[in-house]
Amino acid sequence: MATLASQKCFRTKGQTTCGHHKRRTLEFYCEKCQELVCPKCFSSIHKGHLVCELSEITFQKKQDIKNFIDRIELKDLIQIGKCTTSTDTILEENNSNFEKLSQELIIQTEKLKQDLDMLTAKTLSIYHKMREDNAKIIQKYKEDLEMYDKQLKQQIQECKTVLQRGSHIEIYDTECEIDTLIHLPVQPVLGTASFTPNKHPQHHLELTLGEVIISSQILTLTDQCRSLSTSDDKGQSSTGQRPEGKKAMTRNKLLSETKVVEEWESPCYISSICPTTDGQAWTSKYSNKLTLLDRKGKVIQKVTHKVEVKDISLSPTIHRLWVCDKENNILELVTGRLCLGTRARLTRRFRTNEEPRCICVTASNHVIVGDGQTHFQIYHTRSDGAHYNG
């Protein structure tokens, strides 16, 4: 009986039978425990408690419901109507504001396009001039080679003639002139140019375009209209206050039933999990491995780190995975792999003074690192990973 009494039984809305004594109807109300009970509960769970029939508290319950209806109709519904009317003005201001922002963005974009076109034309002009200059040098070099070829052939012919019919003096003079008369043209040095495309221009484009600040003003305004007061004119709680001499009763909110939408068995142990925007999830388990799983638990990718990973967190803005490890390193997963130091495909973002046990990345690009006890530190980062300041 002690075990039965220690168990708290929750019932769902509309349930008429006792959770402890099956098939027993809930006909009474326990004022001490403030819950519905059946007759058998008198001698077990609610033995010695002050109990009354359910019908005895129905009158007050009805009155509470009527008060709720009056409060909603006389105050909350009126406030909702005012908010509904104001939404037309808010909508017009919203449209006007974003139309203005859109025009400013388009004007800035067109200006940048013109500047980029001018820069492109200027660079192309330099390329064109260098190409023409190099073409002239190459053509001159070709002409010199042709002249050298002609002179060599003429000299060879003269040498053959001297060998056949020349005197001793002519042979001597011809041999002395062999290496002095004609020289091979020197190959010219051409002007060169190179172009290295920016493989990660996103951050530079954002800086060039201008600063975009997005606030939560609209959400705040919506919440203001939505959070209607539920208190009466005298500032009393929605639970109400009973007249003096009557015992107040606390409203019990009935639990709604839940159900599992989808489940699967993971092929690896999981201590931390971070869902991605495409329905996948990064997982870790106090080891040097990170695993990317799909919606069915299938392994999409594995990343092996050199030391034990303590915790992971996904950035809500750039959707990159952040990791803290046993050696006080805070790392960022770039192009699907951890980045640390100068090792291939690895880059460390910064280090912490204490060993990190947990990590969280906020929407404002702050990395919050905890030591597993009572201390934590907040680090500010830039979305492109350029600076990391503690």
MARVEXFI-960402 format. One line per 2 residues: for each residue x, y, z of C-alpha. Coordinates in Angstrom, 3 decimals, always signed. Layout:
# residues N
X,Y,Z; ...
***
This chain:
# residues 390
+0.000,+0.000,+0.000; +2.914,+2.318,+0.731
+4.155,+1.772,-2.833; +0.730,+2.501,-4.262
+0.344,+5.673,-2.197; +3.725,+6.989,-3.297
+2.790,+6.821,-6.978; +1.282,+9.981,-8.480
-1.332,+9.080,-11.070; -2.167,+11.573,-13.828
-5.364,+11.246,-15.764; -6.183,+12.510,-19.228
-9.024,+14.896,-19.982; -12.373,+13.114,-19.923
-11.087,+10.041,-18.093; -13.822,+8.851,-15.663
-12.139,+5.821,-14.090; -9.546,+5.721,-11.315
-5.931,+5.295,-12.365; -5.106,+3.173,-9.294
-8.280,+1.092,-9.129; -9.343,+0.053,-12.592
-13.009,+0.200,-13.566; -13.805,+2.270,-10.416
-15.668,+5.509,-11.222; -14.285,+8.849,-10.005
-17.135,+10.155,-7.831; -15.341,+12.148,-5.105
-12.860,+15.000,-4.653; -9.931,+14.904,-2.198
-9.420,+18.442,-0.848; -5.963,+17.638,+0.526
-4.540,+16.181,-2.685; -6.850,+18.288,-4.904
-7.682,+15.435,-7.257; -10.582,+13.158,-8.144
-10.798,+9.801,-6.329; -12.950,+6.665,-6.291
-14.596,+5.053,-3.196; -11.807,+2.484,-2.887
-9.231,+5.273,-2.523; -10.734,+6.107,+0.914
-9.091,+3.066,+2.469; -5.811,+3.213,+0.575
-4.151,+6.230,-1.064; -6.435,+8.929,+0.423
-7.096,+7.291,+3.778; -7.873,+9.929,+6.409
-8.114,+12.763,+3.859; -10.982,+15.242,+3.745
-13.160,+14.061,+0.837; -16.421,+15.374,-0.597
-18.723,+14.305,-3.408; -17.894,+15.638,-6.842
-21.339,+17.213,-7.118; -20.568,+19.445,-4.109
-17.825,+21.337,-5.975; -19.681,+21.469,-9.297
-21.446,+24.729,-8.388; -18.180,+26.560,-7.794
-16.688,+25.038,-10.937; -19.653,+26.319,-12.956
-19.213,+29.761,-11.436; -15.525,+29.743,-12.366
-16.423,+28.818,-15.939; -18.985,+31.638,-16.103
-16.428,+34.112,-14.746; -13.996,+32.921,-17.391
-16.588,+33.437,-20.136; -17.445,+36.933,-18.858
-13.786,+37.913,-18.619; -13.038,+36.686,-22.138
-16.104,+38.322,-23.713; -15.805,+41.658,-21.882
-12.049,+42.134,-21.994; -9.948,+39.689,-23.971
-12.164,+39.506,-27.074; -12.348,+43.317,-27.163
-8.574,+43.517,-26.937; -8.259,+40.931,-29.699
-10.577,+43.049,-31.858; -8.417,+46.126,-31.338
-5.289,+44.175,-32.216; -7.016,+42.770,-35.301
-7.975,+46.266,-36.457; -4.446,+47.555,-35.880
-2.992,+44.787,-38.025; -4.087,+46.649,-41.196
-1.916,+49.618,-40.214; +0.906,+47.340,-39.137
+0.687,+45.417,-42.411; +0.806,+48.616,-44.462
+3.819,+49.896,-42.519; +5.482,+46.500,-42.862
+5.005,+46.443,-46.632; +6.202,+50.048,-46.982
+9.274,+49.410,-44.851; +10.414,+46.314,-46.712
+9.620,+47.913,-50.075; +11.953,+50.759,-49.149
+14.620,+48.329,-47.959; +14.274,+46.330,-51.174
+14.713,+49.446,-53.327; +17.802,+50.504,-51.375
+19.243,+47.021,-51.784; +18.536,+46.994,-55.529
+20.132,+50.446,-55.994; +23.228,+49.373,-54.072
+23.415,+46.117,-56.031; +23.171,+47.933,-59.384
+25.917,+50.351,-58.308; +28.140,+47.439,-57.326
+27.431,+45.772,-60.656; +28.515,+48.921,-62.480
+31.671,+49.170,-60.373; +32.401,+45.510,-61.016
+31.831,+45.971,-64.757; +34.229,+48.941,-64.779
+36.853,+46.958,-62.869; +36.407,+44.053,-65.266
+36.742,+46.327,-68.306; +39.875,+47.938,-66.863
+41.463,+44.545,-66.202; +40.499,+43.272,-69.660
+42.107,+46.374,-71.190; +45.353,+45.585,-69.377
+45.178,+41.992,-70.624; +44.575,+43.205,-74.208
+47.574,+45.584,-74.167; +49.857,+42.916,-72.691
+48.689,+40.455,-75.336; +49.491,+42.921,-78.156
+52.904,+43.783,-76.670; +53.770,+40.108,-76.316
+52.586,+39.448,-79.883; +54.976,+42.125,-81.239
+57.890,+40.685,-79.258; +57.109,+37.165,-80.452
+56.807,+38.320,-84.076; +60.175,+40.115,-83.869
+61.746,+36.991,-82.334; +60.345,+34.905,-85.188
+61.790,+37.261,-87.796; +65.210,+37.134,-86.111
+65.104,+33.334,-86.108; +64.244,+33.282,-89.804
+67.137,+35.671,-90.551; +69.470,+33.507,-88.419
+68.353,+30.414,-90.334; +69.011,+32.134,-93.671
+72.473,+33.315,-92.595; +73.428,+29.890,-91.298
+72.418,+28.219,-94.549; +74.396,+30.807,-96.562
+77.451,+30.295,-94.345; +77.233,+26.525,-94.716
+77.127,+26.889,-98.485; +80.195,+29.147,-98.423
+82.038,+26.617,-96.243; +81.271,+23.793,-98.677
+82.552,+25.876,-101.599; +85.792,+26.720,-99.760
+86.334,+23.072,-98.899; +85.985,+22.120,-102.581
+87.882,+24.890,-104.359; +89.377,+27.295,-101.805
+93.047,+28.067,-101.305; +94.867,+27.609,-98.039
+94.351,+31.275,-97.166; +90.590,+31.082,-97.919
+90.187,+27.943,-95.800; +92.031,+29.604,-92.922
+89.947,+32.790,-93.090; +86.660,+30.872,-93.369
+87.401,+28.787,-90.265; +88.172,+31.901,-88.244
+84.825,+33.442,-89.144; +82.655,+30.395,-88.313
+81.792,+31.334,-84.655; +82.033,+35.114,-84.957
+79.789,+36.193,-87.738; +76.337,+34.845,-86.755
+74.709,+34.495,-83.286; +71.441,+32.826,-82.267
+68.781,+35.410,-81.267; +68.060,+35.537,-77.524
+64.571,+34.306,-76.611; +62.570,+37.327,-75.353
+60.940,+37.594,-71.896; +57.168,+38.020,-72.234
+54.903,+39.974,-69.932; +52.790,+37.647,-67.730
+49.577,+37.984,-65.733; +47.537,+35.683,-63.500
+44.030,+35.605,-62.073; +43.033,+33.737,-58.894
+39.249,+33.599,-58.372; +37.968,+34.182,-54.852
+36.570,+30.774,-53.912; +34.783,+32.131,-50.829
+33.442,+35.565,-51.845; +30.294,+35.468,-49.701
+31.664,+37.405,-46.737; +33.372,+40.015,-48.934
+30.170,+40.454,-50.943; +28.201,+41.010,-47.726
+30.720,+43.621,-46.563; +30.620,+45.345,-49.963
+26.837,+45.306,-50.164; +26.417,+46.861,-46.721
+25.251,+45.974,-43.235; +21.987,+44.081,-42.865
+20.461,+44.152,-39.373; +17.491,+41.894,-38.695
+15.649,+42.368,-35.404; +12.765,+40.577,-33.711
+10.471,+43.609,-33.578; +7.702,+41.899,-35.543
+7.743,+38.884,-33.252; +7.653,+41.158,-30.223
+4.653,+43.014,-31.603; +2.880,+39.749,-32.340
+3.571,+38.480,-28.845; +2.177,+41.723,-27.446
-1.124,+41.250,-29.214; -1.179,+37.583,-28.324
-0.429,+37.894,-24.592; -3.823,+39.133,-23.476
-4.458,+39.728,-19.814; -6.429,+36.954,-18.123
-6.885,+38.717,-14.805; -10.167,+40.333,-13.721
-10.737,+44.035,-13.097; -9.489,+43.758,-9.529
-6.199,+42.209,-10.581; -7.106,+38.746,-9.252
-5.524,+35.623,-10.698; -7.348,+33.596,-13.332
-7.708,+30.857,-10.733; -9.918,+33.259,-8.789
-10.246,+33.808,-5.040; -12.967,+32.285,-2.970
-14.936,+34.347,-0.464; -13.496,+34.441,+3.036
-14.198,+31.268,+4.942; -14.075,+28.983,+1.908
-11.038,+26.926,+0.999; -9.266,+27.903,-2.239
-8.806,+25.188,-4.837; -5.888,+25.030,-7.276
-6.680,+24.348,-10.908; -5.022,+21.160,-12.138
-4.023,+21.268,-15.801; -4.692,+17.875,-17.344
-1.841,+16.369,-19.310; -2.389,+15.883,-23.019
-1.485,+12.575,-24.563; +1.686,+12.407,-26.667
+2.800,+9.982,-29.322; +6.022,+9.064,-31.063
+6.074,+10.537,-34.571; +9.147,+8.650,-35.788
+11.828,+6.474,-34.216; +14.881,+4.482,-35.293
+17.846,+2.763,-33.715; +21.163,+4.548,-34.020
+24.178,+2.520,-35.225; +26.370,+4.437,-32.727
+26.097,+5.628,-29.123; +24.863,+9.208,-28.754
+25.588,+11.712,-25.985; +25.091,+14.883,-28.060
+22.929,+15.444,-31.115; +22.472,+18.484,-33.426
+19.766,+18.368,-36.131; +20.660,+20.025,-39.450
+18.386,+22.068,-41.686; +18.029,+19.221,-44.221
+16.639,+16.634,-41.806; +19.948,+15.023,-40.861
+21.732,+15.099,-37.501; +25.311,+15.277,-36.235
+26.028,+13.060,-33.210; +28.912,+12.390,-30.818
+29.619,+10.139,-27.819; +32.675,+11.119,-25.720
+35.086,+9.790,-28.331; +37.153,+11.133,-31.220
+34.421,+10.463,-33.786; +31.545,+12.522,-35.152
+28.769,+10.845,-37.125; +26.220,+12.379,-39.500
+22.966,+10.378,-39.614; +19.952,+10.691,-41.895
+16.276,+10.516,-40.830; +16.408,+6.714,-40.760
+19.583,+6.465,-38.710; +21.806,+5.621,-41.674
+25.403,+6.851,-41.467; +26.012,+9.599,-44.044
+29.476,+10.694,-42.984; +32.055,+10.060,-40.269
+34.675,+12.515,-39.083; +37.605,+11.377,-36.945
+39.325,+13.862,-34.641; +42.723,+13.352,-33.004
+41.409,+13.679,-29.415; +38.186,+13.085,-27.522
+35.215,+15.295,-28.448; +33.338,+16.609,-25.389
+30.304,+18.291,-26.967; +28.887,+19.670,-30.255
+26.608,+22.550,-31.267; +25.227,+23.714,-34.622
+25.335,+27.409,-35.579; +21.767,+28.628,-36.290
+23.022,+31.246,-38.786; +25.671,+29.607,-40.993
+24.666,+26.033,-40.070; +28.187,+24.858,-39.303
+29.033,+22.413,-36.537; +31.126,+23.605,-33.600
+33.068,+21.194,-31.395; +34.949,+21.377,-28.096
+37.548,+18.730,-27.324; +39.556,+17.426,-24.374
+42.597,+19.594,-25.181; +40.698,+22.902,-24.719
+40.244,+23.390,-28.469; +37.148,+24.989,-29.973
+36.795,+23.849,-33.579; +34.465,+24.479,-36.499
+33.369,+21.908,-39.040; +34.012,+23.365,-42.517
+33.000,+21.626,-45.777; +32.043,+18.555,-43.778
+35.308,+18.138,-41.820; +36.796,+19.422,-38.577
+39.294,+22.223,-38.917; +42.364,+22.300,-36.621
+45.735,+24.004,-37.093; +47.588,+23.532,-40.352
+46.669,+19.916,-40.825; +44.883,+19.073,-44.062
+41.213,+20.056,-43.885; +41.509,+20.998,-40.165
+41.421,+24.495,-38.542; +41.273,+25.386,-34.845
+39.236,+28.514,-34.071; +40.525,+29.241,-30.537
+41.457,+27.668,-27.201; +39.924,+27.961,-23.730
+41.714,+28.240,-20.404; +39.726,+25.432,-18.783
+38.732,+22.110,-20.282; +35.357,+22.635,-22.032
+32.561,+20.197,-21.242; +29.687,+21.751,-23.170
+29.265,+24.242,-26.029; +26.416,+26.278,-27.505
+26.428,+28.645,-30.511; +23.876,+31.477,-30.537
+22.199,+33.246,-33.445; +24.321,+36.350,-32.722
+27.556,+34.411,-33.403; +28.498,+33.937,-29.758
+30.072,+30.675,-28.644; +29.167,+29.790,-25.045
+31.522,+27.269,-23.440; +30.934,+25.666,-20.023
+33.356,+23.765,-17.798; +30.740,+21.279,-16.543
+30.474,+22.966,-13.131; +29.414,+26.562,-12.462
+31.534,+28.591,-14.871; +31.018,+29.470,-18.509
+32.576,+31.874,-20.996; +31.099,+33.672,-23.995
+33.232,+34.203,-27.116; +32.308,+36.543,-29.963
+32.966,+35.316,-33.492; +32.450,+36.522,-37.022
+30.410,+34.372,-39.376; +33.383,+33.963,-41.722
+35.640,+32.815,-38.903; +38.024,+35.744,-39.289
+38.231,+36.811,-35.641; +37.541,+35.021,-32.371
+37.674,+37.159,-29.268; +37.084,+35.911,-25.736
***
